[in-house]
Amino acid sequence: LLQLGKRYILHPDSVYCESSDIVTDVVYENKVIASFTDQDALWENSTRDELAAKNREVIVQELHKLHNEYGLLQLGKRILYFILVVAIQGAFIWGTRLFYKRLKVRVGKLKETKLKPIFISTYELFDTQKQLSILFFLLKILQGILILLQLLISVPILFSIFPQTEDLAYRIFSYIWNPIKELFIGIVEYIPNLFTIVIIWYAVKYAMKGIKYLVGEIESEKLKINGFYPDWAQPTYQIIRFLLYAFMIVMIYPLLPKSENGVFQGVSVFIGLIVSLGSSSVIGNVMAGLVITYMRPFKIGDRIKLNDTIGNVIEKTPFVTRIKTPKNEIVTIPNSFIMSSHTVNYSSSARNYGLILHTDVSFSFEVHRETAHRILIKAALDTPDVLPDPAPFVLGISFQDSGFTYQINVYIKDADKINRIYSDLHHNIQELANKEGVEMVVQHYIATRDGEETAIPEAYQKKK
């Protein structure tokens, strides 16, 4: 029946019954549509011919219905509908493109009126031309989305016009609608988890604000906690922030969509493995940085000595510490190396006790001890930035082949001036020794003496 009904040319009333000795057939153009036997008539409590005639009427009615649906007239109507839908879709696409062109012109005018460069501090992130390019790109995407939505609606309609492609139309529509329906249902079902995630996020956010306020009070020394130094505040805050964010991720992870999916879990494990294998030295430096922070061996600006490197600490990061030497050399040292080395902090000693600088000076044996002490003490007191209290002091160090070695010790408060203080102290000692007519001696210094001349400048030699 369906095959007959789909014919464009069909005469349903031409269906007739044809009887033989054993069956009665319902026939159309020598094609048997149905056959009835005496047994069939017995079940219906009728004769074979009556049953065939009754069913013929039903078949003719059904063929009339199919002919009305699949006939030439309906085919013409469907072709017209098809052309109409294509024309309407073409008009929509043309209108969308026209709308895009006009909107692009209006957006282009914004460059001279509304658009201004976007800055982050002093860095120009987006100038007006870049902003205009981004807006044009977004308009292009919007145009594509609108045309795609139109096609997603019109293509299934076109396929549904013809019965032969109606099933394909429903299938295409299901390809579009089912993902949208599942997405919508998934979003609705995910709303409770989303609310939970938002609550966790805001709880952590405001907890961080409270902790940050306390950190600021500790750093400014408005809030003092016994045994907790102000320079610990910021590192401690970073640690607490990391732990809170880690806790937040642990709480949110089971609430994420597809978090129970094996692929999602496998990717998470793989990323964790890569991070753990590739960051052992990094983690070591970070842990060393934390230990250094709480050990407080130095702080920013301190003059320190690290093995053979002397300079001022200019930067401390979780990974490295940078030192600027007196010769303006920037030395970068991994924190793990600092942990395994010894550090001398000159600035800390100078601030708390007064740093002692010392230098050795040798005089010949004929120079009296009191004269040597007087020269060294006066030279020390005349040196800028040397503290008069505690007073400089002199120690006798050792006998040499050509004289006796003294050590002058001075107190200073500014460790950044060590090199200049040493230089000034040495100049003052030499100057005063020359003025006193006293000869300083140096190991391995060889000179021939006649008992009259001394190795000091002539300007300082006493005239006889």
JOZI-V652441 format. One record per residue. N is the residue number from 0. RES is the residue in three letters. PHI is phi in whole degrees, 0 to 359 (none if undefined). PSI is psi in whole degrees, 0 to 359 (* if undefined). D_LAST is the distance of its C-alpha to the last C-alpha in Angstrom with 1 decimal. Layout:
BEGIN
<<N:RES:PHI:PSI:D_LAST> <N:RES:PHI:PSI:D_LAST>>
END
This chain:
BEGIN
<<0:LEU:none:317:149.5> <1:LEU:295:319:145.8> <2:GLN:296:319:146.0> <3:LEU:293:318:149.2> <4:GLY:296:333:147.7> <5:LYS:278:358:144.7> <6:ARG:290:140:147.0> <7:TYR:288:328:146.8> <8:ILE:248:117:150.5> <9:LEU:211:139:152.6> <10:HIS:237:88:156.1> <11:PRO:302:327:156.3> <12:ASP:289:351:160.0> <13:SER:278:2:160.8> <14:VAL:287:135:160.1> <15:TYR:219:168:163.4> <16:CYS:253:141:164.9> <17:GLU:227:122:166.5> <18:SER:255:149:168.6> <19:SER:228:192:169.6> <20:ASP:292:328:171.4> <21:ILE:243:338:168.5> <22:VAL:222:161:165.8> <23:THR:237:121:165.4> <24:ASP:257:146:162.4> <25:VAL:261:120:160.6> <26:VAL:234:146:159.9> <27:TYR:222:118:158.1> <28:GLU:51:54:158.5> <29:ASN:62:15:159.7> <30:LYS:247:123:156.6> <31:VAL:286:124:157.4> <32:ILE:269:317:155.4> <33:ALA:208:153:157.0> <34:SER:231:142:159.9> <35:PHE:229:137:162.1> <36:THR:249:174:164.5> <37:ASP:297:326:167.3> <38:GLN:297:319:165.0> <39:ASP:298:319:162.6> <40:ALA:293:323:165.6> <41:LEU:301:318:166.8> <42:TRP:294:330:163.4> <43:GLU:267:1:163.7> <44:ASN:59:49:167.4> <45:SER:209:175:168.4> <46:THR:273:165:169.8> <47:ARG:296:316:167.7> <48:ASP:292:320:168.5> <49:GLU:297:320:167.9> <50:LEU:294:320:164.5> <51:ALA:292:319:163.6> <52:ALA:295:320:164.8> <53:LYS:298:315:162.8> <54:ASN:288:333:159.6> <55:ARG:298:318:160.2> <56:GLU:300:319:160.0> <57:VAL:295:318:156.7> <58:ILE:294:319:155.4> <59:VAL:297:317:156.6> <60:GLN:299:317:154.8> <61:GLU:293:322:151.6> <62:LEU:293:325:151.8> <63:HIS:299:316:152.3> <64:LYS:298:314:149.1> <65:LEU:294:322:147.2> <66:HIS:295:321:148.6> <67:ASN:297:332:147.5> <68:GLU:271:327:144.0> <69:TYR:244:9:143.8> <70:GLY:285:177:146.2> <71:LEU:298:322:145.6> <72:LEU:297:315:145.5> <73:GLN:294:325:142.7> <74:LEU:297:317:140.9> <75:GLY:299:316:141.0> <76:LYS:300:318:139.7> <77:ARG:294:322:136.9> <78:ILE:296:319:135.9> <79:LEU:296:319:135.8> <80:TYR:298:318:133.7> <81:PHE:300:312:131.4> <82:ILE:297:321:131.0> <83:LEU:296:316:130.5> <84:VAL:295:318:127.7> <85:VAL:297:318:126.0> <86:ALA:295:317:126.2> <87:ILE:297:317:124.9> <88:GLN:296:319:122.0> <89:GLY:299:320:121.2> <90:ALA:296:320:121.3> <91:PHE:296:316:118.9> <92:ILE:297:317:116.5> <93:TRP:298:317:116.7> <94:GLY:296:322:116.1> <95:THR:296:317:113.1> <96:ARG:294:321:111.5> <97:LEU:296:317:112.3> <98:PHE:299:319:110.8> <99:TYR:297:316:107.7> <100:LYS:295:316:107.3> <101:ARG:292:320:107.7> <102:LEU:293:325:105.3> <103:LYS:296:321:102.8> <104:VAL:295:317:102.9> <105:ARG:293:321:102.4> <106:VAL:295:322:99.5> <107:GLY:299:330:98.0> <108:LYS:287:342:98.0> <109:LEU:294:336:95.9> <110:LYS:302:325:92.8> <111:GLU:268:348:92.8> <112:THR:241:301:93.8> <113:LYS:261:326:93.2> <114:LEU:285:136:90.8> <115:LYS:226:151:87.1> <116:PRO:301:144:84.2> <117:ILE:258:124:83.6> <118:PHE:245:145:80.0> <119:ILE:245:106:78.3> <120:SER:60:241:75.1> <121:THR:260:1:73.7> <122:TYR:269:127:75.6> <123:GLU:277:103:78.8> <124:LEU:286:310:81.3> <125:PHE:225:121:84.4> <126:ASP:276:178:84.6> <127:THR:295:326:88.0> <128:GLN:292:319:89.0> <129:LYS:295:319:88.5> <130:GLN:298:319:90.4> <131:LEU:296:320:93.2> <132:SER:297:319:93.3> <133:ILE:295:317:93.6> <134:LEU:297:318:96.4> <135:PHE:298:319:98.3> <136:PHE:296:318:98.0> <137:LEU:293:322:99.3> <138:LEU:297:320:102.2> <139:LYS:299:318:103.1> <140:ILE:295:318:103.2> <141:LEU:299:318:105.4> <142:GLN:299:314:107.7> <143:GLY:298:320:108.0> <144:ILE:295:317:108.7> <145:LEU:297:316:111.4> <146:ILE:294:321:113.2> <147:LEU:296:318:112.9> <148:LEU:298:320:114.5> <149:GLN:298:316:117.3> <150:LEU:294:324:118.0> <151:LEU:296:334:118.0> <152:ILE:271:316:120.8> <153:SER:285:323:122.8> <154:VAL:298:311:122.8> <155:PRO:300:325:124.7> <156:ILE:296:317:127.1> <157:LEU:299:317:127.8> <158:PHE:290:332:128.6> <159:SER:282:348:130.8> <160:ILE:294:319:133.1> <161:PHE:262:133:134.8> <162:PRO:301:326:136.5> <163:GLN:296:333:135.5> <164:THR:246:12:131.8> <165:GLU:295:319:132.1> <166:ASP:297:321:130.9> <167:LEU:297:323:127.9> <168:ALA:298:314:127.1> <169:TYR:297:323:127.2> <170:ARG:294:316:125.0> <171:ILE:298:318:122.4> <172:PHE:297:323:122.5> <173:SER:293:324:122.0> <174:TYR:299:326:119.0> <175:ILE:277:315:117.5> <176:TRP:284:320:118.8> <177:ASN:301:313:118.3> <178:PRO:299:321:114.5> <179:ILE:296:317:114.4> <180:LYS:296:315:116.6> <181:GLU:296:321:114.6> <182:LEU:296:316:111.4> <183:PHE:296:314:112.8> <184:ILE:298:319:114.3> <185:GLY:298:320:110.9> <186:ILE:295:315:109.1> <187:VAL:298:316:111.5> <188:GLU:291:336:111.4> <189:TYR:274:350:107.5> <190:ILE:304:316:107.2> <191:PRO:301:317:107.0> <192:ASN:296:323:104.1> <193:LEU:296:318:102.5> <194:PHE:298:320:102.6> <195:THR:297:317:101.1> <196:ILE:298:317:98.2> <197:VAL:298:317:97.6> <198:ILE:297:316:97.5> <199:ILE:298:317:95.0> <200:TRP:300:312:92.8> <201:TYR:292:325:92.7> <202:ALA:298:314:92.1> <203:VAL:293:320:89.1> <204:LYS:299:312:87.9> <205:TYR:284:333:87.9> <206:ALA:296:319:86.5> <207:MET:295:322:83.5> <208:LYS:296:317:83.1> <209:GLY:297:317:83.1> <210:ILE:294:320:80.5> <211:LYS:297:323:78.3> <212:TYR:297:315:78.4> <213:LEU:297:322:77.2> <214:VAL:298:317:74.5> <215:GLY:298:321:73.3> <216:GLU:293:322:73.3> <217:ILE:290:319:71.2> <218:GLU:297:322:68.7> <219:SER:277:1:68.2> <220:GLU:64:22:67.9> <221:LYS:284:328:70.8> <222:LEU:248:122:72.6> <223:LYS:244:131:70.7> <224:ILE:239:126:72.0> <225:ASN:301:129:70.2> <226:GLY:83:358:68.7> <227:PHE:245:114:69.4> <228:TYR:276:149:66.3> <229:PRO:302:325:66.7> <230:ASP:285:357:65.5> <231:TRP:275:345:68.4> <232:ALA:299:309:70.9> <233:GLN:294:313:71.1> <234:PRO:300:321:71.3> <235:THR:296:321:73.9> <236:TYR:299:317:75.9> <237:GLN:297:321:75.9> <238:ILE:294:314:77.2> <239:ILE:297:320:79.9> <240:ARG:297:317:80.9> <241:PHE:299:315:81.3> <242:LEU:294:320:83.4> <243:LEU:295:318:85.5> <244:TYR:294:322:86.2> <245:ALA:297:317:87.0> <246:PHE:298:319:89.4> <247:MET:297:317:90.9> <248:ILE:297:319:91.5> <249:VAL:298:321:93.1> <250:MET:288:323:95.4> <251:ILE:278:329:96.3> <252:TYR:309:312:96.7> <253:PRO:293:342:100.2> <254:LEU:271:353:101.4> <255:LEU:285:148:100.6> <256:PRO:298:140:103.6> <257:LYS:64:19:104.3> <258:SER:293:336:101.7> <259:GLU:274:356:104.2> <260:ASN:293:137:104.7> <261:GLY:297:323:103.8> <262:VAL:295:315:102.1> <263:PHE:300:315:99.9> <264:GLN:293:322:98.9> <265:GLY:296:318:98.2> <266:VAL:297:319:95.9> <267:SER:297:316:94.0> <268:VAL:295:319:93.6> <269:PHE:297:315:92.5> <270:ILE:298:317:89.8> <271:GLY:298:321:88.6> <272:LEU:294:316:88.4> <273:ILE:299:315:86.4> <274:VAL:297:317:83.9> <275:SER:292:322:83.5> <276:LEU:285:326:83.0> <277:GLY:268:356:80.7> <278:SER:237:24:78.4> <279:SER:298:314:77.3> <280:SER:291:324:73.7> <281:VAL:296:314:73.9> <282:ILE:298:322:75.3> <283:GLY:299:317:72.6> <284:ASN:294:321:69.9> <285:VAL:296:315:71.8> <286:MET:296:320:72.1> <287:ALA:297:321:68.4> <288:GLY:299:320:67.7> <289:LEU:294:316:69.8> <290:VAL:298:317:68.1> <291:ILE:298:321:64.7> <292:THR:300:315:65.8> <293:TYR:275:341:66.9> <294:MET:286:332:64.0> <295:ARG:56:48:61.7> <296:PRO:288:338:58.7> <297:PHE:197:168:57.4> <298:LYS:222:175:58.6> <299:ILE:301:131:58.2> <300:GLY:96:347:54.6> <301:ASP:289:144:53.0> <302:ARG:271:119:50.0> <303:ILE:230:166:51.1> <304:LYS:236:120:50.3> <305:LEU:241:105:53.4> <306:ASN:55:246:52.7> <307:ASP:261:5:50.1> <308:THR:260:126:50.9> <309:ILE:240:134:48.8> <310:GLY:174:186:49.9> <311:ASN:260:137:51.9> <312:VAL:287:121:55.7> <313:ILE:249:344:57.5> <314:GLU:201:137:61.0> <315:LYS:235:122:63.3> <316:THR:238:169:66.8> <317:PRO:299:342:69.5> <318:PHE:252:318:68.6> <319:VAL:222:165:64.8> <320:THR:236:136:61.5> <321:ARG:249:136:59.1> <322:ILE:236:136:55.3> <323:LYS:254:117:52.9> <324:THR:282:166:49.6> <325:PRO:300:341:46.2> <326:LYS:266:17:46.8> <327:ASN:63:31:50.2> <328:GLU:268:133:52.2> <329:ILE:263:116:55.5> <330:VAL:251:124:56.4> <331:THR:258:125:60.1> <332:ILE:234:125:60.7> <333:PRO:298:143:64.2> <334:ASN:297:327:64.8> <335:SER:295:328:66.2> <336:PHE:292:322:62.9> <337:ILE:297:322:61.0> <338:MET:298:329:63.4> <339:SER:264:7:62.5> <340:SER:240:167:58.7> <341:HIS:262:142:56.1> <342:THR:237:134:54.6> <343:VAL:249:124:51.4> <344:ASN:255:102:51.6> <345:TYR:289:321:48.2> <346:SER:294:319:49.7> <347:SER:298:317:52.0> <348:SER:296:319:49.2> <349:ALA:295:320:47.0> <350:ARG:291:318:50.0> <351:ASN:271:321:51.2> <352:TYR:237:338:48.2> <353:GLY:94:112:45.0> <354:LEU:285:134:43.8> <355:ILE:264:120:40.8> <356:LEU:259:145:38.4> <357:HIS:217:151:35.9> <358:THR:213:146:33.2> <359:ASP:264:136:31.3> <360:VAL:227:133:27.6> <361:SER:250:133:25.9> <362:PHE:243:155:22.5> <363:SER:292:166:21.1> <364:PHE:293:336:22.1> <365:GLU:282:351:18.8> <366:VAL:280:127:19.0> <367:HIS:291:150:21.0> <368:ARG:300:318:24.4> <369:GLU:295:324:24.0> <370:THR:296:315:20.8> <371:ALA:298:317:22.8> <372:HIS:296:317:25.8> <373:ARG:297:316:24.1> <374:ILE:298:313:22.7> <375:LEU:292:318:26.1> <376:ILE:295:314:28.2> <377:LYS:296:318:26.3> <378:ALA:299:321:26.5> <379:ALA:294:315:30.2> <380:LEU:292:332:31.0> <381:ASP:280:353:29.4> <382:THR:276:127:31.7> <383:PRO:301:144:35.0> <384:ASP:72:6:38.2> <385:VAL:273:132:36.6> <386:LEU:283:133:38.6> <387:PRO:284:340:36.8> <388:ASP:219:118:39.9> <389:PRO:298:145:40.3> <390:ALA:285:152:36.6> <391:PRO:298:151:34.4> <392:PHE:220:157:33.9> <393:VAL:242:138:31.8> <394:LEU:240:143:33.4> <395:GLY:275:127:32.0> <396:ILE:261:303:33.8> <397:SER:195:162:33.1> <398:PHE:271:139:31.0> <399:GLN:244:175:30.0> <400:ASP:297:327:29.0> <401:SER:245:4:25.4> <402:GLY:176:196:25.0> <403:PHE:241:140:27.0> <404:THR:256:126:28.9> <405:TYR:250:158:29.4> <406:GLN:234:119:32.0> <407:ILE:267:130:31.7> <408:ASN:241:131:35.2> <409:VAL:228:153:36.1> <410:TYR:258:139:39.5> <411:ILE:225:160:41.0> <412:LYS:248:342:44.4> <413:ASP:248:101:44.7> <414:ALA:290:340:45.1> <415:ASP:291:345:45.5> <416:LYS:256:19:41.8> <417:ILE:304:309:40.6> <418:ASN:297:318:39.1> <419:ARG:291:322:37.2> <420:ILE:296:317:35.9> <421:TYR:300:315:34.6> <422:SER:299:313:32.9> <423:ASP:295:322:31.3> <424:LEU:296:316:30.3> <425:HIS:297:319:28.6> <426:HIS:297:318:26.7> <427:ASN:295:320:25.6> <428:ILE:298:314:24.4> <429:GLN:297:317:22.3> <430:GLU:296:313:20.9> <431:LEU:292:322:20.0> <432:ALA:297:320:18.6> <433:ASN:294:319:16.2> <434:LYS:296:323:15.3> <435:GLU:281:354:14.7> <436:GLY:72:26:12.5> <437:VAL:258:137:15.6> <438:GLU:263:127:17.2> <439:MET:270:145:20.9> <440:VAL:243:154:23.1> <441:VAL:230:141:26.5> <442:GLN:302:142:29.3> <443:HIS:68:15:30.0> <444:TYR:272:124:26.6> <445:ILE:244:128:25.8> <446:ALA:212:148:22.5> <447:THR:266:126:21.3> <448:ARG:247:143:18.1> <449:ASP:250:10:16.3> <450:GLY:90:354:14.3> <451:GLU:246:316:10.9> <452:GLU:270:148:11.8> <453:THR:238:156:13.4> <454:ALA:272:61:16.4> <455:ILE:231:158:15.3> <456:PRO:303:146:15.4> <457:GLU:300:330:12.5> <458:ALA:296:336:13.3> <459:TYR:260:354:12.4> <460:GLN:287:136:9.1> <461:LYS:285:134:6.3> <462:LYS:283:134:3.8> <463:LYS:265:*:0.0>>
END
